[in-house]
Amino acid sequence: MATHQPLLVLGPQDHGRALSADEFASAEFRPPWNYERVAGRLLVMSPDSQEHDDCSEPFRDHLGAYKLAHPDIVERVVSEAWVRVDGGTDRIGDIGVYLRTDHPVPDRPDRVPDLMFEVVSPGKPSHDRDYIEKRAEYHRLGVREYVVIDRFARRVTVLTHGPDGYAERVLSAADLYASPLLPGLAIPLAEAF
């Protein structure tokens, strides 16, 4: 007779709880909060606000349209892109873009997005997570381009992978976002702000 493990249901009361990679992968998470696993512990974050969604929507729209127009370049555009950083850390990026490849790739969360987009949420912990922690983690994983969308500063920081770290360029609301990884894409940043 087979025994069934009870489903692990996690919510905001579980913030800081020790959690294995398998537990995180199989858990059910109470909405509307956001969840990541850092150093083997559950990180519970506030739900995305309307302002957060309004800022990220133009990127989702343009990236989705680009994928439809260029299926030979983009395989997937994923909201809440899950990537395993290491044995203790699982991150959920706002938008992950996976480019087509002829090489075998692992399934998510072990497959690394080629481009990752994060919209900064309010507060110093969110700022530090996106600008410092994820920058280091994504570089170590090999994310080729990391884009930080900061509605509070009304700027977009584009980080391009290099052997010694990310090369950084900062765009204002008056600029267009473009990437050599997505030829022909141009997103007017005024739409996000």
Secondary structure as GFF3:
##gff-version 3
##sequence-region A 1 193
A	DSSP	beta_strand	9	10	.	.	.	ID=ss1
A	DSSP	three_ten_helix	12	14	.	.	.	ID=ss2
A	DSSP	alpha_helix	21	26	.	.	.	ID=ss3
A	DSSP	beta_strand	28	29	.	.	.	ID=ss4
A	DSSP	beta_strand	34	38	.	.	.	ID=ss5
A	DSSP	beta_strand	41	45	.	.	.	ID=ss6
A	DSSP	alpha_helix	50	69	.	.	.	ID=ss7
A	DSSP	beta_strand	74	86	.	.	.	ID=ss8
A	DSSP	beta_strand	89	99	.	.	.	ID=ss9
A	DSSP	beta_strand	115	119	.	.	.	ID=ss10
A	DSSP	alpha_helix	124	128	.	.	.	ID=ss11
A	DSSP	pi_helix	129	133	.	.	.	ID=ss12
A	DSSP	alpha_helix	134	141	.	.	.	ID=ss13
A	DSSP	beta_strand	145	150	.	.	.	ID=ss14
A	DSSP	beta_strand	155	162	.	.	.	ID=ss15
A	DSSP	beta_strand	165	172	.	.	.	ID=ss16
A	DSSP	beta_strand	176	177	.	.	.	ID=ss17
A	DSSP	beta_strand	187	188	.	.	.	ID=ss18
A	DSSP	three_ten_helix	189	191	.	.	.	ID=ss19
###
